[in-house]
């Protein structure tokens, strides 16, 4: 049985009037989610709230007959575990809810959100994301990004790293996927072996734009999750606080039976976005 110590914090920052970020910390479900909203007046706040509420409700209610058909119709990869499929169905359902809400009300037109989620099961954890809110893993003192950034910059870097450097400031926050912008969305998902003393961090770009991965690593290694969240938010605010700031820190303090492999499975659902999905020429903020 996995045991974790977790904490989260969201802050409006220094420049914004409202907070368009939302988060889930549910230690019973072992579900942790950050959503970063975008849109017009209050629309981003509405979108992120719909995302976290829908995902939480969908995982609380695991009766297969109660899951809406549209939330699972695009999940065709039989290699995914039942828990991964359930998390994906929650994300798909959240996408439909935001999309429908944006069409129903003029003031919500064009709203959307990123979503980055972690859910623990047995000896593994599932990581899923849409958009650019990063998920970091600290393992044996090293930090790496385990989410997939869905931005024009990231895709340009994959094609031509040198050219991408010329457009970094311009393309950094142009999303190529987001929750609620289109009728359907494709999340990236993987399932990773958990190890005692590993640390996971989910945050919005209000933090990742101001604090480097190495700085995040150094803080969360020496502080308890609640203290680490407070320190990270304070650091981002001290550096300008230009955006809403949200962070979740999860320390794995106990795991079940360990497997030899460091990764139990990797079921990527990465699409060729440039070839198959029209770019969303919309700044997230």
N, C-alpha and C positions, 0 to 999 in steps of 0.2 A: 504494500500500500504506500503510495507516494504521500509525503507530507511536505508542505511548503510554508514559508513565512512570506506574506505579501503585504503590500501597501500601495496606495495610489493617491495622486493629488492632481487637481486641475486648478488653474489660475488664469484670470482674465488677461494678465500681462499689464504692460505700462501704456499701451497705445490704443487698445480696442475698448469700445464701450460695453460690448457684450461678449459672452463666452460661447463660441460655436463648437467647442470640444465637448465630448461626453465619454464616460468610461463605465466599465463593469468590473467589479471585483467581487467574485462569488466563490469563496473558499469551499463551500459545500459542493458546488458543481465543479470546482476547480476550473472556472472559466474567467478569462481576463481579456478585456476588449477596450480598445481606444478607437473612437470615431472622431474625425475632424470635418466639420461641416463647411459647406461653401454655398454661396447664393446671395440673394438680395437681402433687404432689411429683415432680420430675424429668420430668414429662410434656412441659413446654415445651421442655426441652433435647432430648428425644427427637424431638419434632416438627420443630424447626428443623434438626436433623442429617439427618433423613429428607429434608427439602426440599432442602438443598444437595447431598446425595449423589445424590438422584434426578435433579435437573436436570443436574448435572455428568455423570453416567453417560449420560443421554439424549443430550447434545450430543457426547459422545465417540463414541457409537455412532450414526452417522447413516444406517445401512442401513435403508431404509424398511420392509423386511420384518421388521425386529427391533423396530419401534416398536409397542407394544401398542395395540390398536384403541381401547380406551377413552380413550387419551390424545389422540386426534385426532378423535373422533366429533363433538365440539362445535365444531370449527374449520371454519366454513362460508364464511368471507370470502375469496373468491378474489383480492381485491385485496392481500392480505398477501403479502409476499415469502416464498420458501421458508425463509429463515433465521428470519423472524418466526414462521412456522408451526411450525418446529422448536422454537423457544423456548417457544411456547405449549403445544406438546405436552408438553414437559418439565414445565411448570408444572401442566398437567392431570394428568399422571402422578403428580407429587408429591402433588397433592391426593388422588388415589385411594389412594396408599400411606399417607398420614397418616390418612385416613378409615378405611381397613381396619385399620390398627394400633390406632386408638382403640377400635374395636369388639372387637378380639381380646383385649384385656387390660383388666381392670377399673380398674387404676391409671392407665390412659391415657385413660379416657373423658373426652370433652369437650376433648381437647387440640387445638391448632391452631397456626398460625403466620402471620405476614405474610411476604410475599416481595417484594423489589424487585430488578430485574435490568437490567443493561446488557450488550449483546452488539454488538461492532463487526463490520461487514461492508463491504468496499470503501470507499466514501466516506461511508457513513452509520453510524449506530448505532441499535439497537433498544432501546427502553425499555419494560419491562413491570412491572406491579405488582398485588398484591392486598393490601389492608390499608392501614396508615398509615405505613409506614417511608418517609420522603421521599427523593426523588432531586432534586438541585439541578443546574442548569447555570449556569456563569459564562461569559458571552459579552460581549466588549467592556466588561468591568468591571461588568456588571450581573448579578445573580443572580435566577433564577426557579425555581420548583418545576415540574418536568416530569412528575412522577407524579401520580396521582389519588388523593386520600385517601378511603378507604372508611370513613368514620366518620359517626355520627349527627350530630355537630356540623357537619361539612362539608356534609351534605345539608340540614340546617336552615338553614345560612347561604345556600345556593342558593335556598331558598324564602323565607325571611324573615330577612335579616341582623340586623335590630334585635332580634328575639326571640331569635336565636341567642346574642347577647351575654349574655343573662340566664342561659343554661344552659351556658356555655362549660366550666366546671370539671366539670360533671356529665356532659356528653356527649362530652368531648374524646377519651376512649379507649374509647368504646363502638363496636366495629367492626360494620359492616354486611356485610362480606365478609372471609373469612379462609380460609387453606388448611386443608383437612381437617375442617372443621366440618360440611359437607354433602357429599353424594356427588359433586356437580359444583360447579365454581366458574368465574366469569368474570373473567379478568384484563383490565385496560386495557392497551392497547399502542399505541405509535406509533413511527414511523421518522423520524429527524431527520438532516439534513445535518451532517457533522462539519467543523469548521474548526480549523486550527492555532491553538494557544494557548488554546482553550476548555478549561475544567476541569469535570469532573463529580464530584459527591459523592453517595454513597449512605450512609445512616446509619439507625440505630435511634432510637426516640424517647427513649432514654436520653441521646442527644446533643441532638436537636432540641428537647427540652423545656427544656434548660439553656442552649443557645447559639443565638443568633438567626441567621437566614440571612445578615445583613449581617456579623456577626462571623465566620461561617464563610468568607464570601467574602474578607474582609480577611486572614485567616490563610492560606488556600490560595493566594492570589495571591503572597505573598512567601516562602513556604516550599516546599521540595521535598515531594513526597507523603508520604514517611515521617515527616519532621519535622512536617508539618501534622497528620497523624493523631495523633502523640504529643501535640502542643500542644492539639488539640481534646479529646482524652480527658482530659488533665490539667485543662483548663478546666471540663469538665462535672463532674469529681470535686471540684474546688475549690468548686463551687457546690452541693455536696450529694451527688452521685453516687448518687441515689436508685434508679437502675435500672441494668441492664447497659448498657454503652456500646460501640457498634460503628460504625466508619466506614471507608469506602473512598474514596480520593482518586485520580482519574485525570486526568492532564494529557495532552492531545493534542499531540504534538511534531512530527508529520508526517502529512500527508494525501495522498491521491491527487489525481486531476484534480477540480477544484472545479466545481460547477454554479452557475448564476446564482441559482437559488432557494435561500433559506436553509433551506427544509424540502422534502425530496424527496417526502414523502407523509405523510399523517396518517390512519391507519386506526383510528379510535377504536372500541372495543367497550364504550362506556359504556352501561349498562342503567339503566332507571328503577327504582332499587332500592326506593324507597318504595312504588312501585306494584306491583312484581312479585316482590320478594324480601323475606321476613319479616325483620325486624330481629333481629340476634343480641344479646340483652340480656345480654351477657357482657363484663365488663371484661377487657381484654387482660392486665392485670397483677394 
